[in-house]
C-alpha cells in the first residue's frame, strides 16, 4: 500500500467515524424525545387518576412525600400511596385488556 492509498483509507475511516458519531447523536436525541413523551403521558395518566381519586375520597389536595419535599412528616392515616398504586395498576390492567380485545377484534375483521 502506497502512502497515498494509506492516506485515502485514513480519510475514509475518518469520514465514517464522523458519520457514525452524527448518527449516534441523532439516535440519542430521538431516545430523549421518546422518553420525554412517555414521561409526559405517564404523568398525565397519574394526575388524571389522582383527580378522580381525590374527588371520590373528597380530598382537597394530594401531596408527594419524599426527602426533597416541603412535607416534613406524614402519618399513616394520610398516606394514600398503596391505595393509589393499586388503583393505577387496576386501571393499567383494564387498559391493556381493552387494547388486546380491540386488536383481536380488528384482526378478525
N, C-alpha and C positions, 0 to 999 in steps of 0.2 A: 504494500500500500504506500502510495506516494504521500508526501507532505500535504499536497493539495487535496487528495482524497480524504486523508485523515481530518483535515480542516472542514471539509464538506460534511463528513459524518458527524463531527463535533457540533457544527452549526445546526444540523438537522436534529440531533438529540436535544440541543438547547431549545429549539422551537417546540419540539414535542413536550419537553418539560414545562415550558410556559403554557402551552395549550392545556396540559393536564392540570396545572395549578389554577388556571381560569375555570376549567370545568369543575374542579373541586370546590372553589369558592361559590360557583353558581349553585351546586348541589347543596352546599351549606346554607345558602340564602333561602333556597326552596324549603329545606327542612325547618329552618327557623320560622318561615311564613306558615308552614303547615302546623307546627307546634303552637304558634300564636292563635291560629284559627281554632284548633282543637281546645286550647285552654279557654278561649272566649266562649265556645259552645258549652263546655263543661260548666263554666262559671254561670252562664245563663240558665242551664238546667237546674243547677243547685239553688240559685236565687229564686227561680220560679217556684221550685218545690218549697223553699222556705217561706215564700209569700203565702202559699196555700196553707202550709203547716201553721204559720203564725195566725192566720185568720181562723182556722179550725180550733186552735187552742187559745184564742183570744189574747195573743201576745202582742205587745206594742213594739218590742224591739228584740232583735236576736244579735247577741254579741259573740265575737270569736274570743276564745281564751287561749293564749299562748304566752310564753315569756316576754314577747315583744309588745303585747297589747297593753292598753291602759287599765285593764281589769286586773286588780291585784289579788282578788280571791273570788272564787265562785263555788258555792256549796252544791252538794249533790242534788238537792231538791230543784235547782235551777238548771242543771246540766241536761240538755236535751240531745246530746251528741249521739248516743246509741239509738234513740228513737228516730232521729233524722237519718242516720246511716241505714237503719232497717227500712225506712220509708223510701229512701233513694234506691236501695237495692231492689225493692219490690217494683218500683216504677221502672227501673232498668230492665228487670226480667220481663215485665209486661211489654215494654217497647220491643225487646228482642223477639219475644214470642209473636207479637203482631207483625214485625218485619219478616220473620220466617214464614208466617202464614201468608202474607202478601206476596212474597217471592214465589212460594209454592203455587199459589193460585194463578199468578201470571205465567208460570211455566206450563201449567195445564191448558192454558188457552190456546 
